[in-house]
Amino acid sequence: RSEAISAFQVPLRRNVILVFGVLAAQSIHLASMHLPMMQNILNVQPINFRQWLIILSMSLVVLVTMEVFKWVRGKA
C-alpha cells in the first residue's frame, strides 16, 4: 500500500478501492476452486488447511520483510 508508511499505520478506509479490489480477486479465486464448473474448466481443486498455512506463512514473510525495510529506511 505504501513504500514509506507502515501497513499498520494506514487505515483501510483510506483506500477503499484497493480493499474492494483485493476482496473481489480473492472471491474469484475461491469461487474458481470451489465451483464444480470452474474446477473442470481450470482443472483445479480446493486447497487443504496445510496449504493455506503455507500461503499465509509466505505472505507474512513478505509483510515482515517490507515492514523491516521501511523501518530501516526511516532510520537512515
C-alpha positions as CSV (number, residue, x, y, z in Angstrom):
1,R,0.0,0.0,0.0
2,S,2.9,2.3,0.7
3,E,6.6,2.1,0.3
4,A,7.3,4.6,3.1
5,I,4.5,4.2,5.6
6,S,3.9,1.1,7.7
7,A,1.0,-1.1,6.6
8,F,-0.3,-0.8,10.2
9,Q,-0.3,3.0,10.2
10,V,-2.5,3.5,7.1
11,P,-6.2,2.9,7.8
12,L,-8.0,0.6,5.5
13,R,-10.8,3.1,4.8
14,R,-8.2,5.4,3.3
15,N,-8.0,3.2,0.1
16,V,-11.4,1.7,-0.3
17,I,-10.8,0.8,-4.0
18,L,-7.8,-1.3,-3.0
19,V,-9.7,-3.2,-0.3
20,F,-12.6,-4.0,-2.6
21,G,-10.2,-5.0,-5.4
22,V,-8.4,-7.4,-3.1
23,L,-11.7,-8.8,-1.8
24,A,-13.1,-9.2,-5.4
25,A,-9.9,-11.0,-6.6
26,Q,-10.0,-13.4,-3.6
27,S,-13.7,-14.1,-4.2
28,I,-12.9,-15.0,-7.8
29,H,-10.1,-17.3,-6.7
30,L,-12.2,-19.1,-4.1
31,A,-15.1,-19.5,-6.5
32,S,-12.8,-20.9,-9.1
33,M,-11.6,-23.5,-6.6
34,H,-15.0,-24.5,-5.2
35,L,-17.5,-24.3,-8.1
36,P,-17.5,-27.6,-9.9
37,M,-17.9,-26.0,-13.3
38,M,-14.9,-23.8,-12.8
39,Q,-12.9,-26.7,-11.3
40,N,-13.5,-28.6,-14.6
41,I,-12.6,-25.6,-16.8
42,L,-9.5,-24.6,-14.9
43,N,-8.5,-28.1,-13.8
44,V,-8.1,-27.0,-10.2
45,Q,-9.2,-28.3,-6.8
46,P,-9.7,-26.7,-3.4
47,I,-6.6,-26.4,-1.3
48,N,-6.3,-28.0,2.2
49,F,-5.6,-26.4,5.5
50,R,-1.9,-27.1,5.4
51,Q,-1.6,-25.4,2.0
52,W,-3.5,-22.4,3.4
53,L,-0.9,-22.2,6.3
54,I,1.9,-22.3,3.8
55,I,0.4,-19.5,1.8
56,L,-0.2,-17.4,5.0
57,S,3.4,-18.1,6.1
58,M,4.8,-16.9,2.8
59,S,2.6,-13.8,2.8
60,L,3.7,-12.9,6.3
61,V,7.4,-13.2,5.3
62,V,6.8,-10.6,2.6
63,L,4.9,-8.3,5.1
64,V,7.5,-8.6,7.8
65,T,10.3,-8.0,5.3
66,M,8.7,-4.9,3.9
67,E,8.0,-3.5,7.4
68,V,11.6,-4.0,8.4
69,F,12.7,-2.4,5.2
70,K,10.5,0.6,5.9
71,W,11.7,0.9,9.5
72,V,15.4,0.7,8.5
73,R,14.9,3.2,5.6
74,G,13.1,5.6,8.1
75,K,16.1,5.4,10.4
76,A,18.6,6.4,7.7
